[in-house]
Amino acid sequence: MAAPDYQSLIDAPTWAFIRATDAAYPPDTASLTIAEQRAIYDDMCRTFHRGYPPGVTARDHAIAGVPCRDFAGAGPVVLYLHGGGFVVGGLESHDDVCAEICARTGLRVVCADYRLSPEHRHPAAFDDACAVARALLAGGPILLCGDSAGGNLCAAVAHALRGAAILGQVLIYPGLGGDPDQGSYLTHAHAPMLTRDDVLFYKDIRHGAPPPQGDATVSPLQDRDFSRLPPTLAISAECDPLADDARDYAARLTAAGGRAVWVQEPGLVHGYLRARASVPRAAASFDRIVTTLAAMAADHWPEGETR
């Protein structure tokens, strides 16, 4: 199998973002201790933090016993679940992303600081995400949005709370439990920003062993039932070993009679949300995310078909 030509697939602004990320978060970081990984990740997130748009305010408080950051806005609430391989990240790592979603949609956004591995094995993160979702649903309909590991948790919550008043979900380069020995996992095994080895490390550390098979709370793609799920926008970064997961998830949902759109963002890499201010392709994808959330909040399905 020929390796992808990343020099032609990835444009100059994205390469500049990759170099800046590598300078802050070296590619071998996953080989360091958990404490070192978290410290480096936190430093990197501070480097890319863009601050709050004018008028956005937030407060920290517990929801269903889970620490959350609550950005003031109108309903329905967007529950944001952050990425970080279930190991790193928290209220600070995606703080400005949530603030911008709030500013651009006018919606209330709640970011949940779910428990992390390896101190808290599965199902701790899943349980926390479900608990916050249930508490928010008690006040009315919600939306789900998350990137990477957070995209996994959004889908897992949607499956667990099937039929609840979830108006839609936006999954951003999610890892959903696809076969690591096929497709994009092999084609993009050595992609910039995330490699297949990184994916396997984060999968195993969540459980202290290889992940169980057929458990939708771990791998939503492995569920047997894709009916009665919320409308879904599933976004892949083209240059990402996880790219096929979003595609396959959207296909299974539509095959079960649901609404799903799959978008593969050309030439983008895992983690591109942090490049939304510096990379035009990432900015266009972020526009798609906020436009879709606003449309779903109004109970409108954005134009487009699964592709």
N, C-alpha and C positions, 0 to 999 in steps of 0.2 A: 504494500500500500504506500503510494507516494505521499510524502509529508506535505501539508498545505503550504502554499507560498505566502507566508504571513507578510512579507515585504510588500506584496501587491494587494493583499486583502485588506490590510490595515493602513489607514491613511496617516499623514504626518501628525495631525493634532492628537490622534489616538496614541501614536508612538510616544509623543511627548508626555502624555498622561501615564503611559506604562513606565517610562523612565522615571518620572517623578514618584510613582508609587513604589517602584523597586528601590529607589533611594531611601524611602521612608519605611518600607516593609519588604526586606529582601526575600527573594524567591525561596530561600532555604529556611524561612522562619518556622515552618511546620515541624522542623526537626529540633527546635528549641523546647525548653520547658514550658509548661502551660503559663506560668507566671510571666515568663519572658515574652511569650506570644502575645499575651494580653497587654503588656506594657507597650510593646512595639505597635500593636494595632491601635491602641488608644492614642499614641503619639501621632500615628499616621492620620487618624480621623481628625485630630485637632488641626493638622496641617491643611487639610482640605475643607475644614468647616467654613461655611459662608456667612454665618450669622443669621439673624432673623429678618425677614422682610418687615417693613414698617407696619405697625399695628398688631403684629402677632404676639400673643402672650401665652404663657404656659405655666402650669403648676404641677408639682409632683405630689402624688398621693397614692394610696393603695386602693386597688379595685379587686374584690374577691381575694384579698390577702396578697396580691401581687403588686410590687412597686410599678407605678405607671407615670408617664408624663402626659399631661392632658392639655392639648392645645385648643383654646376656646374657639368655637365656631357653631354653625347651625347643624341640625341633624339632617340625614342620618349620620351616625358616627362611623369614621374610618378607623378600624383597628389595624394598626401597623405592627407587623412582626419583623424584627430586624434580622439581617443575615449575620454570618460569622461562624459557620460550620458547627453551630451548637456549642462552641467553645469560647469564642470571643464576642465582643460587642455588648451593647446595652443602651441605656437612655442617652448617652452622649454620642455614640457612634453614628446614629442616624437622626440626630437632633435637628439639624438644618434641613434634611430631606423632609421630615415630618412638618417642620415649620413652613416650608415652601408649598407642600401639598395643601396645608391649611389655608395659606394666603391665596393660592390660585383657585381653589375650589370653594372657599368660604365654609367648608365643612369642619366640624369638630374632629380632631385626630387624636387618638389615644395610642401611645407607643407602650408596649408591655415589656417589662424587664424580666422575662422568664428565666428560670434557673438554667445554669450552664453545666455542661459536662467538662471534665470527668467527675467532679464532685457530686453532681446530680445526674444519674443515668436516666435513660428513657424509662418511664414516660414523663419525667418531671416537667420538661419544657412543654410537651403536649398538654399535660394536665393544666399547667398554668395558662396556656393560651385558651384552652376550652373554658376555664373558669372565668377569665376576663370576658370572653365572648358571651357566655351565658349571662353574666351580670349586666353587660351592655344591652343585650337583647331584651332584658326585663324593662328597659326604657324605650324600646322601639327598634325598628329595623337598623341593620348595620351593613357595612361593607368591609371586606377583608383585603388587605394589601401587604405584600411582603416580598423581600428579595432573598434569593439563595436559600439558606436554611429557613428563613422566614417564609418563603414561598411554600416550602414543604409543610410548615406548620399551618399556614392558611388553608391549604388543600386538605390536610388531615382534619382540621377543625370543621371544614365544610362537609366532609364525609361523616364525621361523628355527629354533627348537628343537622343532618340531612332533613330538609323540610322546614327548618327554622326561617325566620324573616331575615335572611342574608340576601341583600339585593344584588350582590355581585362580588367577584373576587378578581384581583389583578395580581398575577404571579410573575415576578421579575427574575429572569434566569434561575428558575427553581431547580433544586435537586429532588426528584420525586420517586427515586428508587428504580430507575431504569437498569437494564442489563449492562454492567461495566465492561463486558467482553464483546460488545457490539457497537456499531454505528459511531456516533460522535465521540463516545468514550475512547475509541481507538483512533479515529481520524484526528482528533484534537487532544490526544494524550499529553502532548507537550506544548499546549497553548500558553501564550503569555498570560500571566495573572492567576491561572488555576490549571493544574495538571491533573491527570488521572490519579497519580499517586497521592496528591493532596485530597482528592475526593475520597479515596479509599481510607486514608488516615482519619478523616473526619467522620466517615460512616462508622468505622469500628470503635472510635473513642466514645461515641455516644452510648455504646452498649458494653464496652469493655471486651468485645469479641465481635466476630462478623455479625452483621445485623440479621434478625430473623426474617424469613421469607413469608410472603402472603399476609403480612400485618399492615393494614391500611393506616394505622396510626404512625407507622414508621415510613412506609412506602405507599403513598396514595395510588401510584400507578398499578400496584399489585392488588387493588381492591377488585372484587368480582362484580360490584354493582356501581354503575356510574349514573344511575337515574336520580332524579329529583335533586340535582346539584345546582348551585346558583350560576347565572351567566358568568362566563369566565373569559378574561383576556390573559393568555399565556404567552410570555415573551421570552425568546431565546436571544442570546448573543451568539453571532455566527461562529466566533473563534473561542469556543468553550466546550469542554468535554460534556457538559450537561445539556447541550443544545437540543438533543433529541427528546429529552424528557418533556419539555413544554409542548413540543409538536405531538408527541404520542398521547399526552394527557388530553389535549384539546380534541384529538381524533376520537378517543374513547368516549368522551363526554358527548360529542355530537352524534356518534353512532348509537348512543343510548337515548337520543331524542332531545338532548339539551342544547344550549346555546354556548358556543365557544369560538373564539377567534385566536388563531396562532399567528404570531408575527415573529419572524427572524430578522433581527436588526443587523444589517450587513456590516461586516468589518469591525464589529464591536466585541469587546472582551468582558469576561466576568468582572463584576465590580464597577461597571461603567457609570453607575449613578453618581459617583463622586466626580465624574468628568462632565456633568451636565452643564457647567458654566464655561468649559474650555474646549469641548469637542462638539462640533455641530451635529454629528450623528447622535451623540448622547443627548443633546438638547432636544432634538426632534423626538427621540424616544420618550424623554420625560414629558414633553408636550402631550404625547399619546397617552401616557399614564394618567396625567391629571385630567385630560379631556374625557377619558373613559370613566374615571371615578365620578366626575361631575354628571356625566350622562346616566350612569347607573344609579346615582343618588336621586335623579329625577325620574327613575324607572323607564329610561329610554335606552334602547340597545344601539350602540354606535354603528354607523354604517360599516359594511365590510363583511366578508365571508371568511370561513376558515381557510387558511392557505399555508 
